[in-house]
Amino acid sequence: MPVSETPVIIGVGDIKNRTSNHKEPAVLIHEAILAAIKDTSAPDATALQSAIDSISVVKTWTWPYPDLPGLLASRLGVEPTYTFYSEHGGEKPARLFDEAAKRIARGENKLAVVAGGEALASLTACAAAGKLPPPGWTEPAESVESVFTPTGMDLGKNLGALHDLGTPIQVYPLYENAFRAHRGQSVKANHDESAKLYAEFSKIASQNEMSWFHGQYDDERKIGTVGKKNRMICSPYHRDPGCLVSNPNRRTTDPLLMNAFNTVNLAAACILTSTSHARALGIPEKKWIYPLSGAGASDAPLFWNRPNFHTSPCLSRTLDAALALAQTPVSDIDLFDIYACFPIVPKLAAQHLGLPMVGGEQSLTLLGD
């Protein structure tokens, strides 16, 4: 008879490195895992660490590792039966988390780690100083120049590349403009809406001590004003010139305004186990968080094959499936955190869930931008 366990989150860890010590992603992620272990309040942290039998890592843009999960396992002193290194993608943390919870439920793993991190701020600083590869970093699996490409797609074999369309910053604006036109919204109204949405995100981020921009708030006017530090990169979005990793000599100190900012040194880790194993490890029940459900789908990978640009069937179906599996209506949810590099995604999610895109009583984010 198949084993059926109940998965729970027992610990989380966040790391932010704003020092001049240019730590590589593997170091930051390792520190995040250790922080997550400490967060469990386990009476024997060593026993908990040695019980790790699954390590899933979101692929980092920063550095081409030959085997990042294996490297982390070695640093932790464990020999997991399951390791996985994902492709790039904003949905990957949630996907890896969901898959880890399923393995716990099926009894395939006892204690799973899901983690990820970037050190693009350090990499950019080292590149500007002519120190590539950065001193002391793990030997790369390929040329370090590969980290400066804005997409993992082979645009040379992609029809979109013939029309200079292929990177996310070229494609997501198509969806934003289509969504605007479908709603009969003016360009200015759409612009103001995006600025207000990300101003709300920025306010929350400014209050989150683990945010890269903790203590720094960009209001709607600043985000919506095009200027030297907030140039247009692809209508209707603006971007700070300092975030372009493709040019390592650019400044990295100014905030990213209407898109997510990737020039950071951040890492996070989450630890899952079963209720029975959590009890055996002595984890206090007040530390247990039960994941109720998870779901995922994919839109057509080639954007020109999508039926239209103003909807995302996969996003809608994923939200519906997750709610149905959890047997929970939207009205019962108190907290939302809808991540995206571009404003269009939280807008589409909010519309489908029947939530205000801006100015609602419930924020669309817990962490900020």
C-alpha positions as CSV (number, residue, x, y, z in Angstrom):
1,M,0.0,0.0,0.0
2,P,1.5,3.4,-0.9
3,V,2.8,5.6,1.9
4,S,0.8,8.7,2.5
5,E,2.5,11.4,4.6
6,T,1.4,15.0,5.3
7,P,4.1,17.5,4.2
8,V,4.9,20.6,6.3
9,I,7.3,23.5,6.1
10,I,9.4,23.6,9.2
11,G,12.0,26.2,8.5
12,V,12.9,29.1,6.1
13,G,16.0,31.2,5.7
14,D,16.9,34.4,3.9
15,I,20.3,35.9,3.3
16,K,21.2,39.4,2.1
17,N,24.8,40.4,1.4
18,R,25.3,44.1,1.0
19,T,29.0,44.0,2.1
20,S,32.1,44.4,-0.1
21,N,32.7,40.6,0.5
22,H,31.8,39.3,-2.9
23,K,30.3,35.9,-2.0
24,E,29.3,33.6,-4.8
25,P,25.7,32.2,-5.0
26,A,26.7,28.8,-3.6
27,V,28.0,30.5,-0.4
28,L,24.8,32.6,0.0
29,I,22.5,29.6,-0.7
30,H,24.5,27.5,1.8
31,E,24.1,30.2,4.4
32,A,20.4,30.4,3.7
33,I,20.0,26.6,4.2
34,L,21.8,26.9,7.5
35,A,19.5,29.8,8.5
36,A,16.5,27.6,7.6
37,I,17.9,24.8,9.8
38,K,18.2,27.2,12.7
39,D,14.7,28.5,12.1
40,T,13.2,25.0,12.7
41,S,14.0,25.3,16.4
42,A,15.1,21.6,16.2
43,P,16.7,20.5,19.5
44,D,19.4,18.7,17.5
45,A,20.3,20.8,14.4
46,T,23.0,18.4,13.4
47,A,20.6,15.4,13.3
48,L,18.2,17.5,11.2
49,Q,20.9,18.5,8.8
50,S,22.2,15.0,8.4
51,A,18.6,13.9,7.5
52,I,18.5,16.0,4.4
53,D,17.8,13.6,1.5
54,S,16.5,16.0,-1.2
55,I,18.1,19.2,-2.5
56,S,16.3,21.2,-5.3
57,V,17.9,24.4,-6.5
58,V,16.5,27.1,-8.8
59,K,19.1,27.8,-11.5
60,T,21.1,30.9,-10.8
61,W,21.8,33.5,-13.5
62,T,25.0,34.6,-11.8
63,W,27.3,31.7,-12.3
64,P,27.5,28.6,-14.5
65,Y,28.0,25.8,-11.9
66,P,28.8,22.3,-13.1
67,D,26.6,20.8,-10.3
68,L,25.2,23.3,-7.8
69,P,23.0,20.9,-5.8
70,G,25.9,18.5,-5.5
71,L,28.2,21.3,-4.3
72,L,25.6,22.3,-1.7
73,A,25.3,18.7,-0.6
74,S,29.0,18.5,-0.2
75,R,29.1,21.6,1.9
76,L,26.3,20.3,4.1
77,G,28.0,17.0,4.5
78,V,25.0,15.0,3.2
79,E,24.3,12.5,0.4
80,P,20.8,13.1,-0.8
81,T,18.9,10.5,-2.8
82,Y,17.3,13.3,-4.9
83,T,18.9,16.4,-6.4
84,F,17.6,18.7,-9.1
85,Y,18.8,21.9,-10.8
86,S,16.0,23.7,-12.6
87,E,16.0,25.8,-15.7
88,H,15.5,29.6,-15.4
89,G,12.0,30.8,-14.7
90,G,10.1,33.0,-12.3
91,E,7.7,30.1,-11.5
92,K,10.5,27.7,-10.6
93,P,10.6,28.3,-6.8
94,A,6.9,27.4,-6.5
95,R,7.2,24.5,-8.9
96,L,10.2,23.0,-7.0
97,F,8.4,23.5,-3.7
98,D,5.3,21.8,-5.0
99,E,7.3,18.8,-6.3
100,A,9.2,18.5,-3.0
101,A,5.9,18.4,-1.1
102,K,4.6,15.7,-3.3
103,R,7.7,13.6,-2.8
104,I,7.3,14.0,1.0
105,A,3.7,13.0,0.7
106,R,4.5,9.9,-1.3
107,G,7.2,8.9,1.2
108,E,10.0,9.2,-1.4
109,N,11.9,11.7,0.7
110,K,12.0,12.5,4.4
111,L,13.5,16.0,4.5
112,A,13.7,18.3,1.5
113,V,15.5,21.5,0.9
114,V,14.3,24.0,-1.8
115,A,16.7,26.9,-2.4
116,G,18.0,29.5,-4.7
117,G,20.1,32.7,-4.9
118,E,21.9,35.3,-6.9
119,A,25.0,37.4,-6.5
120,L,24.7,39.6,-9.6
121,A,25.6,42.7,-7.6
122,S,28.9,41.1,-6.6
123,L,29.5,39.8,-10.1
124,T,28.8,43.1,-11.7
125,A,31.2,44.9,-9.3
126,C,33.9,42.3,-10.0
127,A,33.4,42.7,-13.7
128,A,33.7,46.5,-13.5
129,A,36.9,46.1,-11.5
130,G,38.3,43.7,-14.2
131,K,38.2,40.7,-11.8
132,L,36.5,37.9,-13.8
133,P,36.3,35.3,-12.6
134,P,35.8,36.7,-9.1
135,P,38.6,35.6,-6.8
136,G,37.8,32.4,-4.9
137,W,34.6,31.5,-6.8
138,T,33.9,28.0,-7.9
139,E,35.4,27.0,-11.2
140,P,32.8,27.7,-13.9
141,A,31.3,25.0,-16.1
142,E,31.6,27.2,-19.2
143,S,32.7,30.7,-20.3
144,V,31.7,33.3,-17.8
145,E,30.5,35.4,-20.7
146,S,27.4,33.2,-20.7
147,V,26.1,34.9,-17.6
148,F,25.7,38.2,-19.4
149,T,23.0,37.0,-21.8
150,P,19.5,38.3,-21.0
151,T,17.8,35.0,-21.8
152,G,18.5,31.3,-21.8
153,M,16.8,30.8,-25.2
154,D,18.8,30.2,-28.3
155,L,17.5,33.2,-30.2
156,G,19.7,32.4,-33.2
157,K,17.3,29.6,-34.1
158,N,14.1,31.4,-32.9
159,L,11.7,33.0,-35.4
160,G,11.1,35.9,-33.0
161,A,14.8,36.8,-33.2
162,L,14.3,37.7,-36.9
163,H,12.1,40.5,-35.7
164,D,14.2,41.4,-32.7
165,L,11.7,39.7,-30.4
166,G,12.7,37.0,-27.9
167,T,14.0,38.3,-24.6
168,P,11.4,38.8,-21.8
169,I,11.7,42.6,-21.9
170,Q,10.7,42.4,-25.6
171,V,7.8,40.0,-25.2
172,Y,6.0,41.0,-21.9
173,P,5.3,44.5,-23.2
174,L,3.3,42.8,-26.0
175,Y,1.0,41.3,-23.3
176,E,0.8,44.6,-21.4
177,N,-0.2,46.5,-24.5
178,A,-2.7,43.9,-25.6
179,F,-4.3,43.8,-22.1
180,R,-4.5,47.6,-22.1
181,A,-6.2,47.6,-25.5
182,H,-8.5,44.8,-24.6
183,R,-9.8,46.8,-21.7
184,G,-10.1,50.0,-23.7
185,Q,-7.5,51.6,-21.5
186,S,-5.5,54.6,-22.7
187,V,-1.7,54.5,-22.8
188,K,-1.5,57.1,-20.0
189,A,-4.0,55.2,-17.8
190,N,-2.0,52.0,-18.3
191,H,1.2,53.8,-17.5
192,D,-0.2,55.3,-14.3
193,E,-1.7,51.9,-13.3
194,S,1.7,50.2,-13.6
195,A,3.4,53.0,-11.7
196,K,0.9,52.8,-8.9
197,L,1.0,49.0,-8.7
198,Y,4.8,49.0,-8.3
199,A,4.7,51.9,-5.9
200,E,2.6,49.7,-3.7
201,F,5.1,46.9,-4.1
202,S,8.0,49.3,-3.3
203,K,6.3,50.5,-0.1
204,I,6.1,47.0,1.2
205,A,9.6,46.2,0.1
206,S,10.9,49.2,2.0
207,Q,9.4,47.7,5.2
208,N,10.9,44.2,4.6
209,E,14.3,44.0,6.2
210,M,15.4,41.3,3.8
211,S,14.5,43.3,0.7
212,W,17.4,44.7,-1.3
213,F,15.8,48.1,-1.0
214,H,14.8,48.0,2.6
215,G,14.2,51.5,3.9
216,Q,14.0,53.0,0.4
217,Y,10.5,53.8,-1.1
218,D,9.9,54.8,-4.7
219,D,6.5,56.5,-5.0
220,E,4.2,56.4,-8.0
221,R,5.5,59.7,-9.4
222,K,9.1,58.6,-9.4
223,I,8.3,55.2,-10.9
224,G,6.2,56.8,-13.6
225,T,8.6,59.6,-14.6
226,V,10.9,58.8,-17.5
227,G,14.3,60.2,-17.0
228,K,18.0,59.6,-17.0
229,K,17.8,57.1,-14.1
230,N,14.5,55.6,-15.3
231,R,14.8,55.3,-19.1
232,M,12.4,53.6,-21.4
233,I,13.7,50.2,-22.4
234,C,10.6,48.8,-24.2
235,S,7.3,50.5,-24.2
236,P,5.4,50.6,-21.9
237,Y,8.2,49.7,-19.4
238,H,11.0,51.8,-17.9
239,R,14.2,50.5,-16.4
240,D,17.1,51.9,-14.4
241,P,20.3,51.9,-16.5
242,G,22.3,50.4,-13.6
243,C,20.6,47.0,-13.8
244,L,21.9,46.0,-17.3
245,V,24.2,43.1,-16.4
246,S,25.0,42.8,-20.1
247,N,27.2,45.9,-19.6
248,P,29.1,45.2,-16.4
249,N,30.5,48.8,-16.4
250,R,27.2,50.4,-15.8
251,R,26.3,51.6,-12.3
252,T,24.3,49.3,-10.0
253,T,23.2,51.7,-7.2
254,D,20.0,53.2,-8.6
255,P,16.6,51.4,-8.1
256,L,14.9,49.5,-10.7
257,L,11.5,51.1,-11.2
258,M,9.0,49.4,-13.4
259,N,10.6,46.0,-13.7
260,A,12.1,43.6,-11.2
261,F,15.7,44.4,-10.1
262,N,18.1,41.5,-10.6
263,T,21.4,43.1,-9.6
264,V,21.3,41.8,-6.0
265,N,23.0,39.5,-3.6
266,L,20.1,37.5,-2.1
267,A,19.4,33.8,-1.3
268,A,16.6,31.9,0.3
269,A,15.9,28.3,1.4
270,C,12.9,26.4,2.6
271,I,12.9,23.0,4.5
272,L,10.0,20.5,4.2
273,T,9.3,17.3,5.9
274,S,6.4,15.1,7.0
275,T,4.4,15.6,10.2
276,S,5.7,12.3,11.5
277,H,9.3,13.1,10.8
278,A,8.9,16.6,12.2
279,R,7.7,15.0,15.4
280,A,10.6,12.6,15.5
281,L,13.0,15.5,15.1
282,G,11.3,17.4,17.9
283,I,10.2,20.3,15.8
284,P,7.6,22.3,17.7
285,E,4.2,22.2,16.1
286,K,4.0,26.0,16.2
287,K,6.7,25.9,13.5
288,W,4.6,23.7,11.1
289,I,3.1,25.3,8.1
290,Y,0.8,23.0,6.0
291,P,0.9,23.5,2.2
292,L,-2.6,22.9,1.1
293,S,-2.2,22.6,-2.7
294,G,-0.1,23.4,-5.7
295,A,-0.7,23.6,-9.4
296,G,1.1,24.5,-12.6
297,A,0.6,24.8,-16.3
298,S,2.4,26.3,-19.3
299,D,1.3,28.7,-22.1
300,A,2.6,28.1,-25.6
301,P,6.4,28.5,-25.3
302,L,6.6,30.4,-28.6
303,F,4.6,33.6,-28.0
304,W,3.3,33.9,-31.6
305,N,1.5,30.6,-31.1
306,R,-0.7,31.9,-28.3
307,P,-4.4,32.5,-29.1
308,N,-4.1,36.1,-27.9
309,F,-1.8,38.3,-25.9
310,H,-4.4,39.7,-23.4
311,T,-5.0,36.5,-21.5
312,S,-2.9,33.7,-20.0
313,P,-4.9,30.5,-20.0
314,C,-2.2,28.7,-18.0
315,L,-2.2,31.4,-15.2
316,S,-6.0,31.2,-15.0
317,R,-6.1,27.4,-14.9
318,T,-3.3,27.2,-12.4
319,L,-5.0,29.6,-10.0
320,D,-8.3,27.7,-10.4
321,A,-6.7,24.3,-9.9
322,A,-4.8,25.4,-6.8
323,L,-7.9,26.9,-5.2
324,A,-10.0,23.8,-6.1
325,L,-7.4,21.4,-4.6
326,A,-7.3,23.5,-1.4
327,Q,-11.1,23.6,-1.3
328,T,-10.7,27.3,-0.5
329,P,-12.5,30.3,-2.1
330,V,-10.6,33.5,-2.9
331,S,-12.7,35.2,-0.2
332,D,-11.1,33.0,2.5
333,I,-7.5,34.0,1.6
334,D,-6.0,36.7,3.8
335,L,-2.5,37.0,2.2
336,F,-1.3,37.1,-1.4
337,D,2.2,37.2,-2.9
338,I,2.0,37.3,-6.7
339,Y,5.5,37.5,-8.1
340,A,6.5,38.7,-11.6
341,C,9.3,40.7,-13.2
342,F,6.7,42.7,-15.1
343,P,3.4,44.4,-14.0
344,I,1.3,42.5,-16.5
345,V,1.4,39.2,-14.5
346,P,0.0,40.4,-11.2
347,K,-2.5,42.4,-13.2
348,L,-3.8,39.3,-15.0
349,A,-3.8,37.3,-11.7
350,A,-5.7,40.0,-9.9
351,Q,-8.3,40.3,-12.7
352,H,-8.9,36.5,-12.7
353,L,-9.2,36.4,-8.9
354,G,-11.5,39.3,-8.8
355,L,-9.1,41.5,-6.8
356,P,-8.3,45.2,-7.4
357,M,-5.1,45.6,-9.3
358,V,-4.2,48.7,-7.3
359,G,-5.5,50.3,-4.2
360,G,-7.2,47.2,-2.7
361,E,-7.5,46.4,0.9
362,Q,-5.4,43.3,0.3
363,S,-2.0,43.8,-1.2
364,L,-0.9,41.6,-4.1
365,T,2.5,41.1,-2.4
366,L,3.9,40.2,1.0
367,L,7.5,40.8,0.3
368,G,7.5,43.8,-2.2
369,D,9.7,44.0,-5.3
